[in-house]
Amino acid sequence: MCPAPFPFSRSIATITLAGTLPEKLEAAASVGFNGVELFENDLLTFDGTPAEVQRIARELGLTIAAFQPFRDFEAMPEPQRARNLERAESKFDVMQALGTDLMLVCSNVHPAAIDDAARTAADLRTLAERASRRGLRVAYEALAWGSHVRRWSQAWQIVQDADHPALGLVLDSFHTLALKDDLAGIAALPAEKLFFVQLADAPLMAADLLSWSRHFRNFSRQGDLDVVGFLRAVLASGYRGPLSLEIFNDEFRAAPARLTARDGLRSLILVEAEAGGRALPDPPMFDGVEFVEFAVDATSGDDLAVFLGHLGFLRAGRHRSKAVDLFRQGRINLLLNSEPDSAASYHFQLHGPSVCALGLRVGAARSNRSQGAPHGPLPGLHAGSAAGRPRRSRLDRKYHLRRLCAVVRGQYRKDRSDHDAVGRDPDEYRRAGSRSRYGRFWPIASAAGRFSSSARWRLAY
């Protein structure tokens, strides 16, 4: 019987996400990450103490997997060397307040750094000895643009020469693959000396390494690097530490943090499975559209309610605390959402009365949630059961869905005609797609037979 794959802790660097530090932590925890790499800049801009950060993380169920970066430390001439050791002691104070035991040290990029591997090893041994007195550890990483240490094999040799139990190696897929470094020796690394693993992909491009790394990294399978091969070699070594995403990307840092975190976790789950780790959970089985939700205000909601009544829909209920009405005809459920200060309200402000969400029925929703599967239904997904209800034929269901689409398409054409009258090109709205309030109707109207590919998940109320 084959042993079960090891359940790696999944982590994300705070530099990957947009927002304040508490917002980043909340986003990481909400989608299912176990920990974070805490960047010092995020801590410096936080209006609070490191102890408060530890409390927030603990309450969210997150560990602080590592504190970073500690730069330009090793192989410096005096008096910089002595000042660097004093600086390290200050960082150790912060780490203890944060509740993390691991500091990531990047290979030196300072012009004054001495090209002396023995001196580098001696400095790192001194740093590790000071860390160990506090119960802390140090992990050394080769930056692809380091002054003298650029490749993982160089960093590993220095760690070996330093020979201290509190000093280990960091492996970063970007720094390794950007230099087209050899992966062959990674599987032979002793797992107990591999302290941390960071994963990042990137598109191949003609740019200097620093700019490429700082602006164009992305999640696995979004670029051209062999992240799967890299991780496969890491897993072969017997590594059992965290798998962490360290992504420097300008667009990611301008996007909603939770969406970025969710995409990141999905990519991490996928690359782990492809590299031979935990297998992907079974996907949920699509079982139809449970509801279509309209964003309205009070006036347009009343008008749409009258219109739906003419089509045979009955008001079946109202949310107990929100301005959301349910209209039903057979198995067709329509929600009219006029709740102020909600996602639907924001959608209405941008697009007017329009479809803002769909609810999809899926099979085995509970099973998928228990596996922590972000590719399946999200936690809280409205997954209405068909148990106990008469089941219509596939053709009958498609007929009712097409009736609804015809209604939406008719409204789209009406609104488009209104704008045609003032001289706007109707094709402009079709080209604009989701950017146009009128184009928002079209994807729904044209997706009658393929909602599984075009619909968005919707969280239940």
JOFEN-V202651 format. One record per residue. N is the residue number from 1. PHI is phi as a letter, one per 40 degrees, with the letter a starting at -180 (* if undefined). PSI is psi in radians with two decimals (* if undefined). OMEGA is omega in degrees with one decimal (none if undefined). Layout:
BEGIN
((N:PHI:PSI:OMEGA) (N:PHI:PSI:OMEGA))
END
This chain:
BEGIN
((1:*:2.23:-178.5) (2:c:2.40:177.2) (3:c:2.62:179.1) (4:c:2.51:177.5) (5:d:2.56:-177.9) (6:c:2.34:-180.0) (7:c:1.50:-178.5) (8:c:2.50:169.7) (9:c:2.40:-177.4) (10:b:2.22:-171.9) (11:b:2.81:176.2) (12:a:2.46:178.4) (13:c:2.43:-178.5) (14:c:-0.42:179.1) (15:c:-0.32:-178.4) (16:c:-0.49:-168.0) (17:b:2.72:177.1) (18:c:2.82:172.7) (19:h:-3.06:175.4) (20:c:2.94:-179.8) (21:c:-0.81:176.9) (22:d:-0.65:178.5) (23:c:-0.68:178.2) (24:c:-0.77:179.1) (25:c:-0.75:179.6) (26:c:-0.73:-179.9) (27:c:-0.77:179.9) (28:c:-0.77:-178.8) (29:c:-0.67:-173.3) (30:c:-0.49:-178.3) (31:c:-0.19:173.7) (32:h:0.15:174.7) (33:c:2.63:178.5) (34:c:-0.45:-175.6) (35:a:3.09:178.3) (36:b:2.63:162.7) (37:c:2.10:-177.2) (38:c:2.04:176.3) (39:c:2.44:-176.5) (40:d:-0.64:-180.0) (41:d:-0.65:178.1) (42:c:-0.63:178.5) (43:c:-0.67:-178.5) (44:c:-0.54:-179.6) (45:c:0.00:179.1) (46:c:2.28:-179.0) (47:c:1.18:-178.4) (48:a:-3.04:-176.9) (49:c:2.82:173.7) (50:d:-0.60:178.3) (51:c:-0.62:177.0) (52:c:-0.64:176.6) (53:c:-0.75:177.7) (54:d:-0.73:-179.6) (55:c:-0.80:180.0) (56:c:-0.80:-179.4) (57:c:-0.75:-178.7) (58:c:-0.74:179.9) (59:c:-0.47:177.3) (60:c:-0.08:-178.5) (61:g:0.40:-179.5) (62:b:2.54:166.9) (63:b:2.64:171.3) (64:c:1.74:-170.7) (65:c:-0.56:-178.3) (66:a:2.70:174.3) (67:b:2.31:-176.2) (68:a:2.93:-5.4) (69:c:2.69:169.4) (70:b:1.89:-168.4) (71:b:2.76:168.6) (72:f:0.87:-176.9) (73:c:-0.98:-164.7) (74:c:2.71:172.9) (75:f:0.69:175.7) (76:b:2.56:177.0) (77:c:2.85:173.5) (78:c:2.59:4.9) (79:c:0.06:-178.3) (80:c:-0.62:-178.2) (81:c:-0.82:-179.8) (82:c:-0.70:179.0) (83:c:-0.62:178.7) (84:c:-0.65:177.8) (85:c:-0.64:175.1) (86:c:-0.69:178.1) (87:c:-0.67:179.7) (88:c:-0.69:179.2) (89:c:-0.65:176.9) (90:c:-0.70:178.3) (91:c:-0.63:178.5) (92:c:-0.65:176.1) (93:c:-0.78:180.0) (94:c:-0.77:-179.0) (95:d:-0.73:-179.8) (96:c:-0.63:176.1) (97:c:-0.59:179.3) (98:c:-0.40:-177.2) (99:g:0.45:176.1) (100:b:2.64:-176.7) (101:b:0.07:-172.9) (102:b:2.23:174.9) (103:b:2.32:179.3) (104:c:2.19:180.0) (105:b:2.11:179.5) (106:c:2.57:175.3) (107:c:2.54:-170.2) (108:c:2.36:175.4) (109:b:0.10:-177.2) (110:c:2.42:179.9) (111:c:-0.43:-178.4) (112:c:-0.06:-178.7) (113:c:2.41:-177.7) (114:c:2.35:178.8) (115:c:1.38:-175.8) (116:a:1.79:-176.1) (117:c:-0.62:179.8) (118:c:-0.70:177.8) (119:c:-0.71:177.8) (120:d:-0.80:179.8) (121:c:-0.70:-179.3) (122:c:-0.73:179.2) (123:c:-0.74:179.9) (124:c:-0.59:176.3) (125:c:-0.73:177.7) (126:c:-0.76:179.1) (127:c:-0.77:-179.9) (128:c:-0.64:178.6) (129:c:-0.77:177.9) (130:c:-0.69:178.7) (131:c:-0.74:-175.7) (132:c:-0.50:178.1) (133:c:-0.37:179.1) (134:b:0.12:-177.8) (135:g:0.43:-177.7) (136:b:2.93:179.8) (137:b:2.82:179.6) (138:b:2.32:178.3) (139:b:2.26:-173.8) (140:b:2.30:-175.8) (141:b:2.35:175.9) (142:c:2.02:173.4) (143:c:2.43:-176.6) (144:c:-0.35:179.5) (145:b:0.37:179.1) (146:d:2.68:-178.6) (147:c:-0.75:-176.8) (148:b:-0.37:179.2) (149:b:1.94:-175.3) (150:b:-0.44:-173.8) (151:b:2.61:-177.1) (152:c:-0.59:-179.0) (153:c:-0.61:174.7) (154:c:-0.81:179.5) (155:c:-0.70:-179.5) (156:c:-0.71:178.6) (157:c:-0.68:178.4) (158:c:-0.72:177.2) (159:c:-0.72:177.5) (160:c:-0.78:-178.5) (161:c:-0.62:178.4) (162:c:-0.66:171.6) (163:f:1.08:176.4) (164:b:2.36:-176.9) (165:c:-0.38:-179.8) (166:c:0.10:178.6) (167:b:2.24:179.3) (168:b:-2.97:-173.1) (169:b:2.51:168.5) (170:b:2.34:172.6) (171:b:2.25:179.6) (172:b:2.18:-176.0) (173:c:-0.65:-178.5) (174:c:-0.88:-178.0) (175:c:-0.57:179.4) (176:c:-0.87:-172.9) (177:c:-0.50:179.1) (178:c:-0.55:177.6) (179:c:0.04:-175.1) (180:f:0.71:-178.4) (181:c:2.73:-177.2) (182:c:2.25:178.9) (183:c:-0.15:-168.8) (184:d:-0.68:-175.4) (185:c:-0.15:-175.7) (186:c:-0.70:-178.4) (187:c:-0.40:-178.5) (188:c:-0.06:179.2) (189:c:2.45:174.1) (190:c:2.18:-173.0) (191:d:-0.57:-177.0) (192:c:-0.26:177.6) (193:b:-0.05:175.5) (194:c:1.77:-170.4) (195:c:-0.49:-173.2) (196:a:2.54:179.8) (197:b:2.24:179.2) (198:b:2.43:-177.0) (199:b:2.34:175.0) (200:a:2.47:174.4) (201:b:3.05:175.4) (202:a:2.61:174.1) (203:c:2.56:174.4) (204:c:2.29:-178.4) (205:a:2.72:178.1) (206:c:1.60:-179.8) (207:a:2.75:176.0) (208:c:2.66:-172.1) (209:d:-0.69:-177.2) (210:c:-0.83:178.9) (211:c:-0.70:178.6) (212:d:-0.81:-178.2) (213:c:-0.73:-171.8) (214:c:-0.26:-174.2) (215:b:-0.30:-168.3) (216:b:0.21:173.9) (217:c:2.73:172.7) (218:a:-3.08:-176.5) (219:c:2.83:-179.9) (220:d:2.43:-179.2) (221:g:0.07:172.2) (222:c:-0.09:-178.9) (223:b:-2.72:-173.8) (224:b:0.04:-177.6) (225:c:2.67:-177.3) (226:c:1.21:-178.8) (227:c:-0.60:178.8) (228:c:-0.82:178.7) (229:c:-0.69:176.9) (230:c:-0.88:-177.6) (231:c:-0.59:177.5) (232:c:-0.72:177.8) (233:c:-0.69:178.2) (234:c:-0.81:-179.0) (235:c:-0.58:179.5) (236:c:-0.38:178.9) (237:c:-0.25:-175.5) (238:g:0.25:180.0) (239:d:2.43:-178.4) (240:b:0.28:179.8) (241:c:-2.93:-179.5) (242:c:2.65:166.3) (243:b:2.09:-170.1) (244:b:2.50:177.1) (245:c:2.08:175.2) (246:b:1.72:-171.5) (247:b:2.03:171.9) (248:c:1.95:-175.8) (249:a:2.12:-176.4) (250:c:-0.66:-179.1) (251:c:-0.68:178.2) (252:c:-0.68:-176.6) (253:c:-0.05:175.4) (254:b:-0.02:-176.4) (255:c:2.84:176.4) (256:d:2.28:-172.0) (257:c:-0.70:-175.8) (258:c:-0.67:178.3) (259:c:-0.73:177.8) (260:c:-0.78:179.5) (261:c:-0.70:-179.7) (262:c:-0.77:176.9) (263:c:-0.71:179.6) (264:c:-0.77:-180.0) (265:c:-0.70:176.8) (266:d:-0.76:-179.7) (267:c:-0.64:-179.5) (268:c:-0.72:177.1) (269:c:-0.72:-179.0) (270:c:-0.83:-176.6) (271:c:-0.58:176.4) (272:c:-0.75:178.7) (273:c:-0.75:-178.6) (274:c:-0.45:-179.7) (275:c:-0.02:177.7) (276:h:0.20:176.5) (277:c:-2.53:-179.9) (278:d:2.37:-178.7) (279:c:2.74:176.0) (280:c:2.49:174.4) (281:c:2.75:177.3) (282:c:2.39:178.6) (283:c:2.63:176.7) (284:c:2.64:178.5) (285:c:2.18:180.0) (286:c:2.26:-176.1) (287:b:0.40:174.6) (288:h:3.05:179.7) (289:c:2.14:-178.9) (290:c:-0.73:178.0) (291:a:2.76:170.7) (292:b:2.29:-175.4) (293:b:2.29:178.3) (294:b:2.36:170.9) (295:c:2.14:-177.5) (296:a:2.93:165.6) (297:b:-3.04:-175.3) (298:c:-0.75:-176.8) (299:c:-0.91:-178.5) (300:c:-0.49:176.4) (301:c:-0.72:177.9) (302:c:-0.72:179.2) (303:c:-0.77:-179.0) (304:c:-0.61:178.3) (305:c:-0.73:177.0) (306:c:-0.75:-179.2) (307:c:-0.74:179.3) (308:c:-0.60:176.3) (309:c:-0.68:176.8) (310:c:-0.48:179.3) (311:c:-0.01:176.7) (312:g:0.12:178.2) (313:c:2.49:177.7) (314:b:2.50:175.0) (315:c:2.02:-173.6) (316:c:-0.23:179.8) (317:i:3.02:177.9) (318:b:2.49:-179.9) (319:d:2.50:-173.8) (320:c:-0.44:-177.5) (321:b:-0.05:-177.5) (322:b:2.79:180.0) (323:c:1.19:-179.0) (324:b:2.11:-179.6) (325:b:2.47:178.1) (326:b:2.20:173.4) (327:b:2.43:-173.6) (328:b:2.47:168.7) (329:a:1.89:-174.2) (330:g:-2.12:178.8) (331:b:0.14:177.8) (332:c:2.10:-179.8) (333:b:2.19:176.9) (334:b:2.33:177.1) (335:b:2.29:173.3) (336:b:1.92:-172.6) (337:b:1.90:176.6) (338:b:0.41:-179.1) (339:c:2.16:178.0) (340:c:2.69:174.6) (341:f:0.83:179.1) (342:b:3.02:176.5) (343:d:-0.67:178.4) (344:c:-0.66:178.9) (345:c:-0.74:177.4) (346:c:-0.69:178.9) (347:c:-0.73:179.9) (348:c:-0.70:179.5) (349:c:-0.58:-179.0) (350:c:-0.64:-168.4) (351:b:-0.10:-176.2) (352:g:-2.91:178.8) (353:c:2.09:-174.1) (354:a:2.89:175.6) (355:c:2.17:-178.1) (356:b:-0.25:-178.4) (357:a:2.78:173.6) (358:b:2.58:171.0) (359:b:2.24:-177.2) (360:b:2.34:173.0) (361:c:2.35:177.3) (362:b:2.71:176.5) (363:c:2.66:175.1) (364:f:0.72:-179.8) (365:c:-0.71:-178.5) (366:c:-0.70:179.4) (367:c:-0.75:-179.3) (368:c:-0.66:178.7) (369:c:-0.66:-178.3) (370:c:-0.40:177.5) (371:c:-0.03:-178.6) (372:g:0.73:-172.8) (373:c:1.80:-179.8) (374:c:-0.22:176.3) (375:c:-0.37:179.0) (376:c:-2.77:-179.3) (377:c:2.44:178.4) (378:c:2.72:177.6) (379:d:2.27:179.9) (380:g:0.14:-179.8) (381:c:2.36:176.3) (382:c:1.81:-175.6) (383:b:1.32:-177.1) (384:c:2.40:-178.7) (385:c:2.51:177.8) (386:c:0.03:-178.0) (387:c:2.37:176.5) (388:g:-0.05:179.3) (389:b:2.55:174.9) (390:c:2.32:-175.7) (391:c:2.09:178.2) (392:c:2.77:175.7) (393:c:2.82:178.8) (394:c:-0.69:-179.6) (395:c:-0.69:-179.5) (396:c:-0.73:178.7) (397:c:-0.73:-179.6) (398:c:-0.60:178.9) (399:c:-0.83:-179.5) (400:c:-0.64:178.2) (401:c:-0.69:179.0) (402:c:-0.57:176.2) (403:c:-0.80:178.7) (404:c:-0.78:-179.4) (405:c:-0.62:179.4) (406:c:-0.67:177.6) (407:c:-0.83:-179.1) (408:c:-0.72:-179.2) (409:c:-0.65:178.1) (410:c:-0.71:177.2) (411:c:-0.67:178.0) (412:d:-0.80:-177.7) (413:c:-0.63:178.6) (414:c:-0.86:-179.2) (415:c:-0.65:-179.6) (416:c:-0.68:179.0) (417:c:-0.67:177.3) (418:d:-0.68:-179.3) (419:c:-0.50:176.1) (420:d:-0.58:-176.0) (421:c:-0.38:179.1) (422:b:0.31:169.6) (423:g:0.25:179.2) (424:c:2.53:-179.4) (425:c:2.09:-178.5) (426:c:-0.52:179.9) (427:c:-0.35:179.0) (428:c:-0.67:-178.6) (429:c:-0.63:178.9) (430:c:-0.71:179.1) (431:c:-0.62:-176.3) (432:c:-0.45:178.0) (433:f:-2.20:-173.8) (434:c:-0.20:179.1) (435:c:-0.28:-178.7) (436:b:2.45:178.9) (437:c:-0.51:-178.0) (438:c:-0.61:176.9) (439:c:-0.33:179.0) (440:c:-0.50:-179.4) (441:c:-0.55:-166.4) (442:c:-0.75:179.1) (443:c:-0.61:178.2) (444:c:-0.78:-175.5) (445:c:-0.49:-175.9) (446:c:0.06:-173.2) (447:b:0.49:-171.2) (448:d:-0.67:-177.2) (449:b:0.10:-173.2) (450:a:0.85:-178.9) (451:c:-0.45:-176.8) (452:c:-0.43:-179.0) (453:c:-0.34:-174.6) (454:b:-0.24:-175.5) (455:c:2.72:175.9) (456:b:2.55:174.4) (457:c:2.64:179.4) (458:b:2.25:177.1) (459:c:2.48:179.4) (460:c:2.76:177.7) (461:c:*:none))
END
